[in-house]
Amino acid sequence: MIESTYGVSIHEPRESRESRFTTTVHTIVGRGGRCLIPVFALGRAQELLLILDEYWELHPELREIPIYYASALAKKCMSVYQTYTHAMNERIQRQISISNPFQFKHISNLK
């Protein structure tokens, strides 16, 4: 048995989607706006937070703009991600040798 919600869809390459996402966020916050991104607490939230944290690291002009996530469940899930990084892809494995990529530098949890 498999899950196939998007099994019949053709998606643009991941790099293109990430670039479009980060460019959109950058444009919005660059003009003083705020982004509210509703996502599931498990999986998608951590993926988008990782993308945003990496993007903020590469763009010093954004570092004064805070990023928050507001989900008690996402916070609990984050501890699982931080613990089981050994089960993740090669890119994450390489990053772990430097620091845990799920211990974000530019993102805070709203309490």
N, CA, C and O atoms as CSV, one atom per row, in Angstrom:
chain,resi,resn,atom,element,x,y,z
A,1,MET,N,N,0.846,-1.163,0.000
A,1,MET,CA,C,0.000,0.000,0.000
A,1,MET,C,C,0.899,1.236,0.000
A,1,MET,O,O,1.893,1.285,0.726
A,2,ILE,N,N,0.556,2.218,-0.801
A,2,ILE,CA,C,1.320,3.461,-0.854
A,2,ILE,C,C,0.377,4.653,-0.843
A,2,ILE,O,O,-0.803,4.541,-1.175
A,3,GLU,N,N,0.916,5.777,-0.460
A,3,GLU,CA,C,0.173,7.033,-0.480
A,3,GLU,C,C,0.479,7.714,-1.806
A,3,GLU,O,O,1.640,7.786,-2.209
A,4,SER,N,N,-0.541,8.213,-2.487
A,4,SER,CA,C,-0.297,8.797,-3.807
A,4,SER,C,C,-1.116,10.054,-4.058
A,4,SER,O,O,-1.680,10.228,-5.138
A,5,THR,N,N,-1.181,10.919,-3.073
A,5,THR,CA,C,-1.963,12.144,-3.214
A,5,THR,C,C,-1.588,12.908,-4.480
A,5,THR,O,O,-2.460,13.389,-5.204
A,6,TYR,N,N,-0.289,13.016,-4.741
A,6,TYR,CA,C,0.171,13.776,-5.903
A,6,TYR,C,C,0.777,12.859,-6.962
A,6,TYR,O,O,1.592,13.300,-7.773
A,7,GLY,N,N,0.389,11.604,-6.958
A,7,GLY,CA,C,0.976,10.614,-7.855
A,7,GLY,C,C,0.748,10.880,-9.331
A,7,GLY,O,O,1.539,10.429,-10.159
A,8,VAL,N,N,-0.295,11.590,-9.681
A,8,VAL,CA,C,-0.580,11.851,-11.088
A,8,VAL,C,C,-0.155,13.254,-11.512
A,8,VAL,O,O,-0.390,13.665,-12.649
A,9,SER,N,N,0.466,13.980,-10.600
A,9,SER,CA,C,0.878,15.351,-10.902
A,9,SER,C,C,2.321,15.387,-11.384
A,9,SER,O,O,3.160,14.603,-10.941
A,10,ILE,N,N,2.592,16.298,-12.285
A,10,ILE,CA,C,3.967,16.542,-12.716
A,10,ILE,C,C,4.414,17.823,-12.031
A,10,ILE,O,O,3.780,18.869,-12.167
A,11,HIS,N,N,5.512,17.728,-11.295
A,11,HIS,CA,C,5.995,18.863,-10.516
A,11,HIS,C,C,7.230,19.480,-11.158
A,11,HIS,O,O,8.027,18.792,-11.796
A,12,GLU,N,N,7.373,20.777,-10.977
A,12,GLU,CA,C,8.596,21.425,-11.424
A,12,GLU,C,C,9.738,20.947,-10.530
A,12,GLU,O,O,9.490,20.482,-9.418
A,13,PRO,N,N,10.971,21.052,-10.989
A,13,PRO,CA,C,12.110,20.586,-10.189
A,13,PRO,C,C,12.158,21.258,-8.817
A,13,PRO,O,O,11.753,22.410,-8.658
A,14,ARG,N,N,12.656,20.518,-7.840
A,14,ARG,CA,C,12.712,21.005,-6.461
A,14,ARG,C,C,13.451,22.337,-6.359
A,14,ARG,O,O,13.001,23.242,-5.657
A,15,GLU,N,N,14.573,22.463,-7.050
A,15,GLU,CA,C,15.355,23.703,-6.985
A,15,GLU,C,C,14.532,24.892,-7.448
A,15,GLU,O,O,14.621,25.977,-6.873
A,16,SER,N,N,13.733,24.692,-8.482
A,16,SER,CA,C,12.877,25.774,-8.989
A,16,SER,C,C,11.814,26.154,-7.972
A,16,SER,O,O,11.551,27.336,-7.752
A,17,ARG,N,N,11.202,25.151,-7.352
A,17,ARG,CA,C,10.173,25.429,-6.335
A,17,ARG,C,C,10.770,26.158,-5.144
A,17,ARG,O,O,10.188,27.120,-4.643
A,18,GLU,N,N,11.954,25.693,-4.682
A,18,GLU,CA,C,12.602,26.352,-3.546
A,18,GLU,C,C,12.966,27.789,-3.884
A,18,GLU,O,O,12.776,28.692,-3.069
A,19,SER,N,N,13.487,27.997,-5.083
A,19,SER,CA,C,13.872,29.341,-5.500
A,19,SER,C,C,12.657,30.263,-5.570
A,19,SER,O,O,12.712,31.409,-5.123
A,20,ARG,N,N,11.574,29.762,-6.126
A,20,ARG,CA,C,10.347,30.567,-6.218
A,20,ARG,C,C,9.824,30.900,-4.821
A,20,ARG,O,O,9.396,32.026,-4.565
A,21,PHE,N,N,9.861,29.919,-3.921
A,21,PHE,CA,C,9.410,30.121,-2.542
A,21,PHE,C,C,10.257,31.172,-1.832
A,21,PHE,O,O,9.716,32.123,-1.267
A,22,THR,N,N,11.580,31.011,-1.857
A,22,THR,CA,C,12.455,31.942,-1.135
A,22,THR,C,C,12.430,33.332,-1.758
A,22,THR,O,O,12.504,34.331,-1.042
A,23,THR,N,N,12.328,33.408,-3.070
A,23,THR,CA,C,12.243,34.711,-3.733
A,23,THR,C,C,10.953,35.426,-3.337
A,23,THR,O,O,10.961,36.632,-3.090
A,24,THR,N,N,9.859,34.692,-3.275
A,24,THR,CA,C,8.583,35.281,-2.870
A,24,THR,C,C,8.650,35.802,-1.441
A,24,THR,O,O,8.234,36.927,-1.167
A,25,VAL,N,N,9.178,34.977,-0.524
A,25,VAL,CA,C,9.308,35.403,0.873
A,25,VAL,C,C,10.217,36.622,0.969
A,25,VAL,O,O,9.894,37.580,1.671
A,26,HIS,N,N,11.345,36.597,0.272
A,26,HIS,CA,C,12.299,37.711,0.298
A,26,HIS,C,C,11.634,39.001,-0.188
A,26,HIS,O,O,11.803,40.058,0.419
A,27,THR,N,N,10.894,38.909,-1.264
A,27,THR,CA,C,10.205,40.083,-1.809
A,27,THR,C,C,9.202,40.648,-0.808
A,27,THR,O,O,9.132,41.861,-0.610
A,28,ILE,N,N,8.436,39.775,-0.187
A,28,ILE,CA,C,7.406,40.222,0.768
A,28,ILE,C,C,8.034,40.899,1.974
A,28,ILE,O,O,7.644,42.010,2.332
A,29,VAL,N,N,9.009,40.239,2.609
A,29,VAL,CA,C,9.610,40.831,3.812
A,29,VAL,C,C,10.487,42.026,3.456
A,29,VAL,O,O,10.666,42.930,4.272
A,30,GLY,N,N,11.031,42.035,2.250
A,30,GLY,CA,C,11.848,43.157,1.810
A,30,GLY,C,C,11.066,44.449,1.681
A,30,GLY,O,O,11.626,45.536,1.822
A,31,ARG,N,N,9.780,44.335,1.414
A,31,ARG,CA,C,8.951,45.542,1.313
A,31,ARG,C,C,8.165,45.800,2.598
A,31,ARG,O,O,7.223,46.592,2.621
A,32,GLY,N,N,8.580,45.104,3.679
A,32,GLY,CA,C,7.970,45.346,4.981
A,32,GLY,C,C,6.772,44.476,5.303
A,32,GLY,O,O,6.112,44.679,6.322
A,33,GLY,N,N,6.486,43.514,4.448
A,33,GLY,CA,C,5.339,42.641,4.682
A,33,GLY,C,C,5.666,41.486,5.609
A,33,GLY,O,O,6.801,41.319,6.056
A,34,ARG,N,N,4.653,40.703,5.882
A,34,ARG,CA,C,4.794,39.518,6.732
A,34,ARG,C,C,4.248,38.312,5.981
A,34,ARG,O,O,3.279,38.417,5.229
A,35,CYS,N,N,4.876,37.180,6.194
A,35,CYS,CA,C,4.431,35.935,5.560
A,35,CYS,C,C,3.839,35.017,6.611
A,35,CYS,O,O,4.440,34.799,7.662
A,36,LEU,N,N,2.696,34.495,6.338
A,36,LEU,CA,C,2.085,33.470,7.167
A,36,LEU,C,C,1.955,32.246,6.272
A,36,LEU,O,O,1.254,32.276,5.260
A,37,ILE,N,N,2.635,31.170,6.652
A,37,ILE,CA,C,2.686,29.988,5.801
A,37,ILE,C,C,2.051,28.815,6.549
A,37,ILE,O,O,2.706,28.196,7.387
A,38,PRO,N,N,0.794,28.503,6.261
A,38,PRO,CA,C,0.148,27.377,6.943
A,38,PRO,C,C,0.601,26.046,6.343
A,38,PRO,O,O,0.413,25.796,5.152
A,39,VAL,N,N,1.196,25.200,7.177
A,39,VAL,CA,C,1.670,23.884,6.731
A,39,VAL,C,C,1.411,22.856,7.824
A,39,VAL,O,O,1.156,23.213,8.974
A,40,PHE,N,N,1.476,21.584,7.463
A,40,PHE,CA,C,1.358,20.517,8.444
A,40,PHE,C,C,2.532,20.582,9.400
A,40,PHE,O,O,3.639,20.947,9.007
A,41,ALA,N,N,2.295,20.227,10.661
A,41,ALA,CA,C,3.327,20.318,11.701
A,41,ALA,C,C,4.444,19.308,11.504
A,41,ALA,O,O,5.568,19.544,11.945
A,42,LEU,N,N,4.165,18.209,10.862
A,42,LEU,CA,C,5.177,17.167,10.709
A,42,LEU,C,C,5.595,17.049,9.252
A,42,LEU,O,O,4.763,16.802,8.380
A,43,GLY,N,N,6.852,17.221,8.998
A,43,GLY,CA,C,7.386,17.030,7.654
A,43,GLY,C,C,7.551,18.325,6.897
A,43,GLY,O,O,8.660,18.846,6.786
A,44,ARG,N,N,6.466,18.845,6.379
A,44,ARG,CA,C,6.542,20.046,5.546
A,44,ARG,C,C,7.047,21.244,6.337
A,44,ARG,O,O,7.840,22.033,5.824
A,45,ALA,N,N,6.600,21.388,7.571
A,45,ALA,CA,C,7.048,22.522,8.393
A,45,ALA,C,C,8.559,22.494,8.572
A,45,ALA,O,O,9.223,23.515,8.392
A,46,GLN,N,N,9.111,21.335,8.924
A,46,GLN,CA,C,10.551,21.243,9.145
A,46,GLN,C,C,11.330,21.495,7.857
A,46,GLN,O,O,12.387,22.126,7.876
A,47,GLU,N,N,10.809,21.006,6.758
A,47,GLU,CA,C,11.461,21.215,5.473
A,47,GLU,C,C,11.506,22.702,5.110
A,47,GLU,O,O,12.550,23.208,4.698
A,48,LEU,N,N,10.394,23.392,5.261
A,48,LEU,CA,C,10.357,24.818,4.935
A,48,LEU,C,C,11.190,25.642,5.909
A,48,LEU,O,O,11.832,26.612,5.507
A,49,LEU,N,N,11.187,25.264,7.184
A,49,LEU,CA,C,12.025,25.972,8.159
A,49,LEU,C,C,13.500,25.805,7.824
A,49,LEU,O,O,14.277,26.753,7.937
A,50,LEU,N,N,13.885,24.614,7.416
A,50,LEU,CA,C,15.273,24.367,7.023
A,50,LEU,C,C,15.648,25.212,5.804
A,50,LEU,O,O,16.727,25.802,5.763
A,51,ILE,N,N,14.767,25.267,4.825
A,51,ILE,CA,C,15.009,26.082,3.624
A,51,ILE,C,C,15.151,27.554,4.000
A,51,ILE,O,O,16.068,28.228,3.530
A,52,LEU,N,N,14.253,28.056,4.843
A,52,LEU,CA,C,14.316,29.466,5.245
A,52,LEU,C,C,15.558,29.770,6.073
A,52,LEU,O,O,16.185,30.812,5.884
A,53,ASP,N,N,15.918,28.879,6.983
A,53,ASP,CA,C,17.105,29.106,7.809
A,53,ASP,C,C,18.362,29.168,6.943
A,53,ASP,O,O,19.219,30.026,7.152
A,54,GLU,N,N,18.470,28.270,5.982
A,54,GLU,CA,C,19.619,28.288,5.058
A,54,GLU,C,C,19.616,29.567,4.223
A,54,GLU,O,O,20.670,30.162,3.998
A,55,TYR,N,N,18.448,29.988,3.766
A,55,TYR,CA,C,18.345,31.197,2.945
A,55,TYR,C,C,18.741,32.430,3.749
A,55,TYR,O,O,19.471,33.286,3.250
A,56,TRP,N,N,18.266,32.528,4.988
A,56,TRP,CA,C,18.618,33.661,5.855
A,56,TRP,C,C,20.125,33.681,6.102
A,56,TRP,O,O,20.727,34.753,6.163
A,57,GLU,N,N,20.732,32.514,6.243
A,57,GLU,CA,C,22.180,32.433,6.459
A,57,GLU,C,C,22.941,32.990,5.257
A,57,GLU,O,O,23.983,33.625,5.420
A,58,LEU,N,N,22.427,32.756,4.062
A,58,LEU,CA,C,23.082,33.224,2.836
A,58,LEU,C,C,22.786,34.686,2.508
A,58,LEU,O,O,23.437,35.265,1.639
A,59,HIS,N,N,21.814,35.288,3.190
A,59,HIS,CA,C,21.406,36.666,2.902
A,59,HIS,C,C,21.448,37.503,4.178
A,59,HIS,O,O,20.429,37.661,4.851
A,60,PRO,N,N,22.612,38.034,4.511
A,60,PRO,CA,C,22.771,38.797,5.760
A,60,PRO,C,C,21.792,39.957,5.914
A,60,PRO,O,O,21.459,40.335,7.037
A,61,GLU,N,N,21.333,40.517,4.820
A,61,GLU,CA,C,20.401,41.645,4.902
A,61,GLU,C,C,19.053,41.234,5.503
A,61,GLU,O,O,18.271,42.093,5.912
A,62,LEU,N,N,18.783,39.942,5.559
A,62,LEU,CA,C,17.517,39.460,6.116
A,62,LEU,C,C,17.606,39.085,7.592
A,62,LEU,O,O,16.576,38.867,8.230
A,63,ARG,N,N,18.782,39.009,8.131
A,63,ARG,CA,C,18.971,38.459,9.479
A,63,ARG,C,C,18.296,39.254,10.583
A,63,ARG,O,O,18.051,38.716,11.663
A,64,GLU,N,N,17.993,40.509,10.341
A,64,GLU,CA,C,17.282,41.311,11.343
A,64,GLU,C,C,15.775,41.039,11.318
A,64,GLU,O,O,15.047,41.466,12.214
A,65,ILE,N,N,15.323,40.338,10.302
A,65,ILE,CA,C,13.902,40.013,10.176
A,65,ILE,C,C,13.680,38.651,10.828
A,65,ILE,O,O,14.239,37.653,10.375
A,66,PRO,N,N,12.871,38.599,11.884
A,66,PRO,CA,C,12.700,37.332,12.608
A,66,PRO,C,C,11.807,36.338,11.862
A,66,PRO,O,O,10.903,36.718,11.118
A,67,ILE,N,N,12.090,35.070,12.085
A,67,ILE,CA,C,11.240,33.990,11.593
A,67,ILE,C,C,10.764,33.223,12.820
A,67,ILE,O,O,11.565,32.838,13.671
A,68,TYR,N,N,9.464,33.006,12.904
A,68,TYR,CA,C,8.883,32.259,14.017
A,68,TYR,C,C,8.041,31.115,13.474
A,68,TYR,O,O,7.456,31.217,12.395
A,69,TYR,N,N,7.986,30.037,14.226
A,69,TYR,CA,C,6.973,29.028,13.950
A,69,TYR,C,C,6.118,28.880,15.196
A,69,TYR,O,O,6.621,28.911,16.319
A,70,ALA,N,N,4.832,28.722,14.985
A,70,ALA,CA,C,3.876,28.746,16.094
A,70,ALA,C,C,3.065,27.458,16.115
A,70,ALA,O,O,1.914,27.423,15.679
A,71,SER,N,N,3.681,26.406,16.627
A,71,SER,CA,C,2.979,25.129,16.702
A,71,SER,C,C,3.614,24.265,17.779
A,71,SER,O,O,4.793,23.923,17.695
A,72,ALA,N,N,2.835,23.917,18.781
A,72,ALA,CA,C,3.345,23.037,19.836
A,72,ALA,C,C,3.703,21.671,19.256
A,72,ALA,O,O,4.691,21.059,19.664
A,73,LEU,N,N,2.899,21.193,18.303
A,73,LEU,CA,C,3.188,19.904,17.688
A,73,LEU,C,C,4.462,19.974,16.854
A,73,LEU,O,O,5.274,19.050,16.893
A,74,ALA,N,N,4.648,21.054,16.101
A,74,ALA,CA,C,5.875,21.207,15.313
A,74,ALA,C,C,7.095,21.245,16.220
A,74,ALA,O,O,8.150,20.716,15.870
A,75,LYS,N,N,6.955,21.865,17.379
A,75,LYS,CA,C,8.066,21.912,18.335
A,75,LYS,C,C,8.415,20.508,18.814
A,75,LYS,O,O,9.591,20.159,18.908
A,76,LYS,N,N,7.400,19.703,19.117
A,76,LYS,CA,C,7.652,18.318,19.534
A,76,LYS,C,C,8.282,17.518,18.398
A,76,LYS,O,O,9.206,16.734,18.616
A,77,CYS,N,N,7.778,17.722,17.195
A,77,CYS,CA,C,8.328,17.023,16.033
A,77,CYS,C,C,9.774,17.428,15.782
A,77,CYS,O,O,10.589,16.609,15.358
A,78,MET,N,N,10.087,18.687,16.045
A,78,MET,CA,C,11.444,19.180,15.821
A,78,MET,C,C,12.453,18.392,16.652
A,78,MET,O,O,13.560,18.130,16.182
A,79,SER,N,N,12.096,18.015,17.864
A,79,SER,CA,C,13.031,17.249,18.691
A,79,SER,C,C,13.289,15.875,18.079
A,79,SER,O,O,14.387,15.336,18.216
A,80,VAL,N,N,12.298,15.305,17.409
A,80,VAL,CA,C,12.499,14.030,16.714
A,80,VAL,C,C,13.464,14.233,15.550
A,80,VAL,O,O,14.383,13.435,15.361
A,81,TYR,N,N,13.264,15.285,14.775
A,81,TYR,CA,C,14.164,15.578,13.658
A,81,TYR,C,C,15.590,15.804,14.153
A,81,TYR,O,O,16.542,15.332,13.531
A,82,GLN,N,N,15.743,16.513,15.253
A,82,GLN,CA,C,17.072,16.792,15.795
A,82,GLN,C,C,17.746,15.523,16.297
A,82,GLN,O,O,18.973,15.430,16.283
A,83,THR,N,N,16.974,14.558,16.733
A,83,THR,CA,C,17.518,13.314,17.277
A,83,THR,C,C,17.891,12.315,16.190
A,83,THR,O,O,18.912,11.637,16.304
A,84,TYR,N,N,17.088,12.212,15.145
A,84,TYR,CA,C,17.269,11.151,14.157
A,84,TYR,C,C,17.858,11.639,12.831
A,84,TYR,O,O,17.451,11.180,11.764
A,85,THR,N,N,18.786,12.541,12.898
A,85,THR,CA,C,19.408,13.052,11.671
A,85,THR,C,C,20.190,11.966,10.935
A,85,THR,O,O,20.408,12.075,9.728
A,86,HIS,N,N,20.612,10.923,11.645
A,86,HIS,CA,C,21.355,9.832,11.001
A,86,HIS,C,C,20.507,9.088,9.961
A,86,HIS,O,O,21.056,8.372,9.123
A,87,ALA,N,N,19.201,9.243,10.002
A,87,ALA,CA,C,18.310,8.557,9.072
A,87,ALA,C,C,17.939,9.430,7.872
A,87,ALA,O,O,17.064,9.060,7.089
A,88,MET,N,N,18.589,10.575,7.719
A,88,MET,CA,C,18.222,11.525,6.666
A,88,MET,C,C,19.155,11.431,5.465
A,88,MET,O,O,20.117,10.663,5.476
A,89,ASN,N,N,18.870,12.209,4.439
A,89,ASN,CA,C,19.609,12.122,3.179
A,89,ASN,C,C,21.062,12.585,3.313
A,89,ASN,O,O,21.472,13.115,4.346
A,90,GLU,N,N,21.831,12.368,2.235
A,90,GLU,CA,C,23.268,12.677,2.248
A,90,GLU,C,C,23.554,14.146,2.520
A,90,GLU,O,O,24.504,14.473,3.231
A,91,ARG,N,N,22.750,15.018,1.968
A,91,ARG,CA,C,22.970,16.457,2.171
A,91,ARG,C,C,22.894,16.810,3.655
A,91,ARG,O,O,23.740,17.542,4.169
A,92,ILE,N,N,21.890,16.292,4.331
A,92,ILE,CA,C,21.745,16.540,5.767
A,92,ILE,C,C,22.900,15.883,6.518
A,92,ILE,O,O,23.435,16.460,7.465
A,93,GLN,N,N,23.284,14.681,6.099
A,93,GLN,CA,C,24.402,13.986,6.751
A,93,GLN,C,C,25.684,14.819,6.675
A,93,GLN,O,O,26.425,14.903,7.655
A,94,ARG,N,N,25.946,15.430,5.527
A,94,ARG,CA,C,27.144,16.280,5.383
A,94,ARG,C,C,27.059,17.486,6.306
A,94,ARG,O,O,28.056,17.874,6.915
A,95,GLN,N,N,25.895,18.069,6.411
A,95,GLN,CA,C,25.721,19.242,7.269
A,95,GLN,C,C,25.913,18.892,8.741
A,95,GLN,O,O,26.403,19.711,9.519
A,96,ILE,N,N,25.528,17.684,9.117
A,96,ILE,CA,C,25.622,17.271,10.514
A,96,ILE,C,C,27.063,17.278,10.993
A,96,ILE,O,O,27.329,17.546,12.165
A,97,SER,N,N,27.996,16.984,10.093
A,97,SER,CA,C,29.403,16.992,10.505
A,97,SER,C,C,29.848,18.388,10.944
A,97,SER,O,O,30.834,18.523,11.669
A,98,ILE,N,N,29.134,19.415,10.514
A,98,ILE,CA,C,29.431,20.796,10.913
A,98,ILE,C,C,28.563,21.185,12.107
A,98,ILE,O,O,29.074,21.629,13.134
A,99,SER,N,N,27.261,21.017,11.969
A,99,SER,CA,C,26.314,21.287,13.054
A,99,SER,C,C,24.960,20.695,12.676
A,99,SER,O,O,24.702,20.425,11.503
A,100,ASN,N,N,24.109,20.498,13.655
A,100,ASN,CA,C,22.786,19.941,13.407
A,100,ASN,C,C,21.941,20.977,12.661
A,100,ASN,O,O,21.653,22.043,13.205
A,101,PRO,N,N,21.540,20.676,11.421
A,101,PRO,CA,C,20.794,21.661,10.631
A,101,PRO,C,C,19.417,21.993,11.195
A,101,PRO,O,O,18.816,22.991,10.799
A,102,PHE,N,N,18.908,21.174,12.112
A,102,PHE,CA,C,17.602,21.446,12.700
A,102,PHE,C,C,17.701,22.224,14.007
A,102,PHE,O,O,16.703,22.402,14.705
A,103,GLN,N,N,18.889,22.682,14.331
A,103,GLN,CA,C,19.051,23.642,15.424
A,103,GLN,C,C,19.258,24.989,14.739
A,103,GLN,O,O,20.385,25.421,14.495
A,104,PHE,N,N,18.155,25.627,14.443
A,104,PHE,CA,C,18.141,26.801,13.582
A,104,PHE,C,C,18.819,28.008,14.210
A,104,PHE,O,O,18.726,28.244,15.415
A,105,LYS,N,N,19.503,28.766,13.359
A,105,LYS,CA,C,20.158,30.003,13.795
A,105,LYS,C,C,19.217,31.202,13.693
A,105,LYS,O,O,19.330,32.155,14.464
A,106,HIS,N,N,18.301,31.151,12.747
A,106,HIS,CA,C,17.495,32.329,12.419
A,106,HIS,C,C,15.997,32.135,12.659
A,106,HIS,O,O,15.185,32.956,12.232
A,107,ILE,N,N,15.634,31.054,13.338
A,107,ILE,CA,C,14.221,30.737,13.536
A,107,ILE,C,C,13.959,30.452,15.006
A,107,ILE,O,O,14.735,29.764,15.669
A,108,SER,N,N,12.853,30.991,15.504
A,108,SER,CA,C,12.472,30.788,16.905
A,108,SER,C,C,11.057,30.238,16.985
A,108,SER,O,O,10.223,30.493,16.116
A,109,ASN,N,N,10.806,29.487,18.033
A,109,ASN,CA,C,9.463,28.985,18.293
A,109,ASN,C,C,8.718,29.997,19.154
A,109,ASN,O,O,9.253,30.482,20.151
A,110,LEU,N,N,7.493,30.315,18.775
A,110,LEU,CA,C,6.651,31.155,19.630
A,110,LEU,C,C,6.146,30.288,20.771
A,110,LEU,O,O,5.666,29.176,20.553
A,111,LYS,N,N,6.255,30.791,21.960
A,111,LYS,CA,C,5.852,29.984,23.117
A,111,LYS,C,C,4.471,30.328,23.565
A,111,LYS,O,O,3.971,29.745,24.527
